[in-house]
Amino acid sequence: MVRPFAPCRKCSGTGIRQARRTLKLCRRCRGQRYRLRTGRRLLNTGRDIHRAGTHPRRHHTDKGFTPWP
């Protein structure tokens, strides 16, 4: 949680790859130089699955709200 990002392993954190005497952006990190760590990726996926499977809560703060139709 302290450091969710790490340098890209493919380009060693430079964001650029050399291909046939030309420089191109790294395809893995798209030139951003960082990647999401595995633990953070699992945490985000678990949070998304939980959010998709639960119902949104209704807040009963309105004074004119009645719980029955």
C-alpha positions as CSV (number, residue, x, y, z in Angstrom):
1,M,0.0,0.0,0.0
2,V,2.9,2.3,0.5
3,R,4.4,1.8,-2.9
4,P,1.7,0.5,-5.3
5,F,3.9,1.1,-8.4
6,A,7.2,-0.4,-9.4
7,P,9.6,0.2,-12.4
8,C,8.7,-1.7,-15.6
9,R,10.6,-4.9,-15.9
10,K,10.6,-4.9,-19.7
11,C,12.3,-1.5,-20.2
12,S,13.9,-1.3,-16.7
13,G,11.9,1.9,-15.9
14,T,13.0,4.0,-18.9
15,G,9.8,3.8,-20.9
16,I,11.7,3.3,-24.2
17,R,12.7,0.1,-26.0
18,Q,15.2,-0.2,-28.8
19,A,14.0,-2.1,-31.8
20,R,16.1,-2.4,-35.0
21,R,18.1,0.8,-34.5
22,T,14.9,2.8,-33.6
23,L,13.6,3.9,-30.2
24,K,10.0,3.0,-29.5
25,L,7.8,3.4,-26.5
26,C,7.6,0.3,-24.3
27,R,4.5,-1.7,-25.1
28,R,4.2,-3.1,-21.6
29,C,4.1,0.2,-19.7
30,R,3.1,2.4,-22.7
31,G,6.0,4.7,-21.9
32,Q,4.8,5.5,-18.4
33,R,7.9,3.8,-16.9
34,Y,5.9,2.2,-14.0
35,R,3.8,-0.9,-13.6
36,L,1.2,-1.8,-11.0
37,R,2.5,-4.3,-8.4
38,T,0.9,-7.7,-8.1
39,G,-0.6,-7.1,-4.6
40,R,-2.1,-3.9,-5.6
41,R,-3.6,-5.4,-8.8
42,L,-5.2,-8.2,-6.6
43,L,-6.6,-5.6,-4.2
44,N,-8.1,-3.6,-7.0
45,T,-9.7,-6.6,-8.6
46,G,-11.1,-7.8,-5.3
47,R,-12.6,-4.4,-4.6
48,D,-14.1,-4.3,-8.1
49,I,-15.7,-7.7,-7.8
50,H,-17.1,-6.8,-4.3
51,R,-18.5,-3.5,-5.6
52,A,-20.1,-5.2,-8.6
53,G,-21.8,-7.9,-6.4
54,T,-23.3,-5.6,-3.8
55,H,-26.4,-3.5,-4.1
56,P,-26.0,0.3,-3.7
57,R,-27.3,1.5,-0.4
58,R,-30.1,4.0,-0.2
59,H,-29.5,6.7,2.4
60,H,-32.7,7.6,4.3
61,T,-31.8,11.2,5.1
62,D,-34.9,12.7,3.4
63,K,-37.6,13.5,5.8
64,G,-40.3,12.9,3.2
65,F,-38.9,9.4,2.4
66,T,-41.2,6.4,3.1
67,P,-39.8,2.9,2.9
68,W,-43.1,1.5,1.3
69,P,-44.5,2.5,-2.0
